[in-house]
Structure formats: structure tokens, C-alpha cells
Amino acid sequence: MSQTFSYKALTSHTPALIAAAVLVLLVLTAVFGPLFMPYGPRDMDLDSLRQPPSASHPLGTDSKGRDILSRIVTGARVSLAVGIAASALSLCIGIVLGLCAGYFGGRVDALLSQLFDVFLAFPSLLLAIGISAVMQPGLTSAMLAITLVGWAGFARLVRGVALSLKEQTYVEASRALGASSARILYKHILPNALPLLLVAGSLRVGGFILLEAALSFLGLGVQPPTPTWGSMISLNRAYIGSAPWMVIFPGLAISVTVISFNVLGDFLRDRLDPRLRV
């Protein structure tokens, strides 16, 4: 029996259901949480420096007396925005170039495949660091750096799908009837490749969030005073021995978010990838 995605399938898969619930809660918290926080993410209280978790500060305060919970909630906006936007942008670039390489073949495929290989030859973090280093640090530069790092993997995947689908009977029939290449790509190849591409995109969001945290940790991402999970760890790492909550809670936020995206992506892959259907 072929596997398909449905609400019933999600509710019957406990890990995926928990991951989806965590992500929904995270999105709602990122959107509406700052409206209900009793402290601003930049508000400093010099009488509450490095205060452990308490009733007034559930996750404690940092070295400048800022509420860690408020900063984590605000940082969620940045992490989700970068992760989702970079995944969408790199997927769009990968779809266009991958379809061209796989469908047209020949010199187009050879040239684009070499371009894919150049980007894929570098470790993701090192390439992102190099790109970020030549641009002014900030949200836009971090998003562009992660997009430039991620598009080649999507393009390689799309190329393989296009190579397979263009030999199908319905594509050859459309070509025989005089359909243009653009119509064949848009009407036949892309719709059949979308489920696999959506799965790949969902799996990469977690990795992109982790990459943004790494850039912020190194000072190449979003700059202070805007809080991000990576910069919170970087700014407070010197106090990990005396005030570990300042590093543990941002680290947990990163871990839970990345794991949730990966678990949900694995579930979608099992349900939507035709190669895994039984």
C-alpha cells in the first residue's frame, strides 16, 4: 500500500506529531511572544546581573542583567526567518538551474554541473564564513550567505529528478504534440518533482538555522544588540562555569528547533518520497 501524507498519518506518528507541535508553538511564540514578555530583550537591570532562574526571570538573566527568556523569544524570530527564507530562496535557485541542467543536457548540463561541483566542494560552514566575511555583517548578509551555500545541493537533486522524469512516456508524448520546453518543465516535470523538493527543503531548514547560529557565534551574523541564539552563546560563553544557564538555554533552543525540523522532515520524506513507498 502506498504511503501518503494526511492528518491521520501525522497523528499516528508520535515523534512527528510532537515535532510539529513544537514547531507550531515556536512560530506562535516568535510572532506573538514579544507582545507578552514583561521585559524587553535589551532592557538591562544592573541589580540582577547573572541571576539564576527565578519567579521573576524564569530562565535567569545574563551578564548585563537582561532577561534570557525575552532574548530567546526574540531570537526565535531571527532564526526562523533566516532558516525558512534561506531554504525557500536556495530551493528556488536550485529548481531553476537544476531543471535547466537535467532537461536540456549537453553543454548546458556540463557547464551547470561544474558550477554545482564548485559550490559543493567547499564545506558549508567555511563557505558561509568566507561569503559573510566580504559583506557587512547583518541579517541580510547572513541570509544571502546561507542561500549561496545551500542552493547547489538543491540544484543537484533537481537535476537528477529532471533527468529521470524527462524520459517518461507522458513527457515524450507532450514533446511529440509540440509542447514547448517551458510548458513541459512547468506542467509535467516540476509538479512531479515538488513532493521530493518540499521534503528536501524541510530537512534543510534545521541545518540552515544551525548555520545561522554558527555565523552569529562567530560575529558574522546578525549584530548586537539584536539577540540571536548563536550570539547569546558567544557573548556568555565565558560564564559557562559560574552561570551555565546563560549558555544552556539558548543551546537548548537551537537543539530543540533543529531536531524538530529534522524529525518532521524525516516523516515527510517517508510519506512523500516515491522511492520509499512500499
C-alpha positions as CSV (number, residue, x, y, z in Angstrom):
1,M,0.0,0.0,0.0
2,S,1.4,3.4,-1.0
3,Q,2.1,5.9,1.8
4,T,0.6,9.3,1.5
5,F,0.6,12.3,3.8
6,S,-2.5,13.0,5.8
7,Y,-3.5,14.4,9.2
8,K,-4.3,10.9,10.3
9,A,-0.9,9.7,9.4
10,L,0.7,12.6,11.3
11,T,-1.3,11.9,14.4
12,S,-0.4,8.2,14.3
13,H,3.3,9.1,14.2
14,T,4.1,10.3,17.7
15,P,7.6,11.8,17.1
16,A,6.4,13.7,14.1
17,L,3.3,14.9,15.9
18,I,5.5,16.2,18.8
19,A,7.9,17.8,16.4
20,A,5.0,19.6,14.6
21,A,3.5,20.7,17.9
22,V,6.9,22.1,19.0
23,L,7.3,24.0,15.7
24,V,3.8,25.4,15.8
25,L,4.4,26.6,19.4
26,L,7.8,28.0,18.3
27,V,6.3,30.0,15.5
28,L,3.4,31.3,17.7
29,T,6.0,32.3,20.3
30,A,8.2,34.0,17.8
31,V,5.3,36.0,16.4
32,F,3.3,36.9,19.5
33,G,5.6,36.2,22.4
34,P,7.4,39.6,22.5
35,L,4.0,41.2,22.9
36,F,3.5,39.5,26.3
37,M,7.1,39.5,27.6
38,P,7.4,41.5,30.9
39,Y,10.9,42.6,29.9
40,G,12.3,43.8,26.6
41,P,15.2,41.9,25.1
42,R,17.5,44.9,25.5
43,D,16.4,46.0,29.0
44,M,19.3,45.9,31.4
45,D,18.9,45.6,35.2
46,L,22.2,46.2,36.9
47,D,20.8,44.8,40.2
48,S,20.1,41.4,38.6
49,L,23.3,40.5,36.9
50,R,23.8,36.8,36.2
51,Q,20.7,35.9,38.2
52,P,19.7,32.2,38.2
53,P,16.2,31.1,37.1
54,S,13.6,32.5,39.4
55,A,10.0,33.5,39.5
56,S,10.7,37.0,38.1
57,H,13.2,35.7,35.5
58,P,12.2,32.0,34.6
59,L,15.4,31.4,32.6
60,G,17.6,33.8,34.6
61,T,19.5,36.9,33.4
62,D,22.7,37.4,31.5
63,S,25.9,39.3,32.4
64,K,24.2,42.6,31.7
65,G,21.0,41.8,33.6
66,R,18.9,41.2,30.5
67,D,16.1,38.6,30.7
68,I,17.2,35.5,28.9
69,L,13.6,34.3,28.2
70,S,12.8,37.5,26.4
71,R,16.0,37.3,24.4
72,I,15.4,33.7,23.4
73,V,11.8,34.5,22.3
74,T,13.1,37.5,20.2
75,G,15.9,35.4,18.8
76,A,13.5,32.8,17.6
77,R,12.2,35.4,15.0
78,V,15.7,35.8,13.6
79,S,16.4,32.0,13.5
80,L,13.1,31.1,11.9
81,A,13.3,34.0,9.4
82,V,16.8,33.1,8.2
83,G,16.2,29.4,8.2
84,I,12.9,29.4,6.3
85,A,13.8,32.3,3.9
86,A,17.2,30.9,3.1
87,S,15.7,27.5,2.4
88,A,13.0,29.0,0.1
89,L,15.5,31.1,-1.8
90,S,18.0,28.4,-2.3
91,L,15.3,26.0,-3.3
92,C,14.0,28.4,-6.0
93,I,17.6,28.9,-7.4
94,G,18.2,25.2,-7.3
95,I,14.9,24.4,-9.1
96,V,15.6,26.8,-11.9
97,L,19.2,25.8,-12.5
98,G,18.6,22.1,-11.8
99,L,15.7,21.8,-14.2
100,C,17.8,23.5,-16.9
101,A,20.7,21.2,-16.4
102,G,18.7,18.0,-16.2
103,Y,16.2,18.7,-19.0
104,F,18.4,20.4,-21.7
105,G,21.5,18.2,-21.0
106,G,24.6,18.6,-23.3
107,R,26.7,21.7,-22.8
108,V,24.2,23.3,-20.5
109,D,24.3,20.3,-18.2
110,A,28.1,20.1,-18.3
111,L,28.5,23.8,-17.5
112,L,25.9,23.9,-14.7
113,S,27.1,20.6,-13.2
114,Q,30.6,22.1,-12.9
115,L,29.2,25.1,-11.2
116,F,27.3,22.8,-8.8
117,D,30.5,20.9,-8.1
118,V,32.4,24.1,-7.3
119,F,30.0,25.2,-4.6
120,L,29.6,21.6,-3.2
121,A,33.4,21.2,-3.0
122,F,33.6,23.6,0.0
123,P,32.4,22.7,3.5
124,S,29.2,24.6,4.2
125,L,30.4,26.5,7.2
126,L,33.7,27.6,5.7
127,L,32.0,28.8,2.5
128,A,29.4,30.7,4.6
129,I,32.2,32.3,6.7
130,G,34.0,33.3,3.5
131,I,30.9,34.9,1.9
132,S,29.9,36.6,5.2
133,A,33.4,38.0,5.7
134,V,33.3,40.0,2.4
135,M,29.9,41.5,3.2
136,Q,28.7,43.8,6.0
137,P,27.5,41.6,8.9
138,G,23.8,41.6,9.4
139,L,20.5,39.7,8.8
140,T,20.6,40.2,5.0
141,S,24.2,39.1,4.6
142,A,23.7,36.0,6.8
143,M,20.6,35.1,4.7
144,L,22.5,35.6,1.4
145,A,25.5,33.6,2.6
146,I,23.4,30.7,3.7
147,T,21.4,30.8,0.4
148,L,24.6,30.8,-1.6
149,V,25.8,27.8,0.4
150,G,22.6,25.8,0.1
151,W,21.3,26.2,-3.5
152,A,23.8,23.8,-5.1
153,G,22.6,20.8,-3.1
154,F,19.0,21.5,-4.2
155,A,20.2,22.0,-7.8
156,R,22.0,18.7,-7.9
157,L,18.9,17.0,-6.5
158,V,16.6,18.7,-9.0
159,R,18.9,17.8,-11.9
160,G,18.7,14.1,-11.0
161,V,14.9,14.2,-10.8
162,A,14.7,16.1,-14.2
163,L,17.0,13.5,-15.9
164,S,14.7,10.7,-14.7
165,L,11.4,12.4,-15.5
166,K,12.2,13.8,-19.0
167,E,12.4,10.2,-20.3
168,Q,8.9,9.3,-19.1
169,T,6.2,8.5,-21.7
170,Y,4.0,11.4,-20.8
171,V,6.8,13.9,-21.3
172,E,7.8,12.4,-24.7
173,A,4.1,12.5,-25.7
174,S,3.9,16.2,-24.8
175,R,7.0,16.9,-26.8
176,A,5.6,15.0,-29.8
177,L,2.5,17.1,-29.6
178,G,4.6,20.2,-30.0
179,A,4.6,21.4,-26.4
180,S,7.4,23.9,-25.6
181,S,10.2,23.1,-23.2
182,A,8.9,25.7,-20.8
183,R,5.5,24.1,-20.8
184,I,6.9,20.6,-20.3
185,L,9.0,21.8,-17.4
186,Y,6.2,23.7,-15.7
187,K,3.3,21.3,-16.4
188,H,4.9,17.9,-16.2
189,I,8.4,17.7,-14.6
190,L,8.1,20.3,-11.8
191,P,4.8,19.1,-10.4
192,N,6.1,15.6,-10.2
193,A,9.3,16.7,-8.5
194,L,7.7,19.0,-6.0
195,P,7.0,16.4,-3.2
196,L,10.6,15.4,-3.1
197,L,11.7,19.0,-3.2
198,L,9.5,20.0,-0.3
199,V,10.9,17.2,1.7
200,A,14.4,18.3,0.9
201,G,13.6,21.9,1.8
202,S,12.0,21.0,5.2
203,L,15.1,18.9,6.0
204,R,17.5,21.8,5.2
205,V,15.7,24.4,7.4
206,G,17.2,22.9,10.6
207,G,20.6,22.9,9.1
208,F,20.3,26.5,7.9
209,I,19.2,27.5,11.4
210,L,22.2,25.8,12.9
211,L,24.4,27.5,10.3
212,E,23.0,30.9,11.2
213,A,23.7,30.2,14.8
214,A,27.3,29.4,14.0
215,L,27.7,32.6,12.0
216,S,26.2,34.7,14.9
217,F,28.5,32.9,17.3
218,L,31.5,33.9,15.2
219,G,30.2,37.5,15.0
220,L,29.4,37.3,11.2
221,G,25.6,37.1,11.5
222,V,23.1,39.5,13.0
223,Q,24.9,42.0,15.1
224,P,24.2,43.1,18.7
225,P,22.1,44.5,20.3
226,T,19.7,42.3,18.3
227,P,19.6,39.0,20.2
228,T,20.2,35.7,18.3
229,W,20.7,32.3,19.8
230,G,24.2,32.0,18.5
231,S,25.3,35.4,19.7
232,M,23.8,34.7,23.1
233,I,26.0,31.7,23.5
234,S,29.0,33.6,22.1
235,L,28.6,36.6,24.5
236,N,28.1,34.5,27.6
237,R,30.4,31.5,27.0
238,A,32.9,33.0,29.4
239,Y,30.4,32.4,32.2
240,I,29.6,28.8,31.4
241,G,31.2,27.6,34.7
242,S,29.7,30.2,37.0
243,A,26.3,30.8,35.3
244,P,25.7,27.9,32.9
245,W,22.0,28.9,32.3
246,M,23.1,31.7,30.1
247,V,24.5,29.2,27.6
248,I,22.4,26.2,28.2
249,F,19.0,27.7,27.4
250,P,20.0,29.3,24.1
251,G,21.7,26.0,23.2
252,L,18.6,24.0,24.1
253,A,16.5,26.4,21.9
254,I,18.8,25.6,18.9
255,S,18.8,21.9,19.6
256,V,15.1,21.5,20.0
257,T,14.3,23.5,16.9
258,V,16.8,21.7,14.7
259,I,15.7,18.3,15.9
260,S,12.1,19.1,15.4
261,F,12.6,20.2,11.8
262,N,14.7,17.1,11.2
263,V,12.1,14.7,12.7
264,L,9.3,16.3,10.7
265,G,11.4,16.3,7.6
266,D,12.1,12.6,8.0
267,F,8.4,11.9,8.4
268,L,7.6,13.9,5.2
269,R,10.3,12.0,3.4
270,D,8.9,8.6,4.4
271,R,5.4,9.7,3.3
272,L,6.1,11.7,0.1
273,D,9.3,10.3,-1.4
274,P,8.1,7.8,-4.1
275,R,11.4,5.8,-3.8
276,L,10.4,4.9,-0.2
277,R,6.9,3.8,-0.9
278,V,6.0,0.2,-0.3
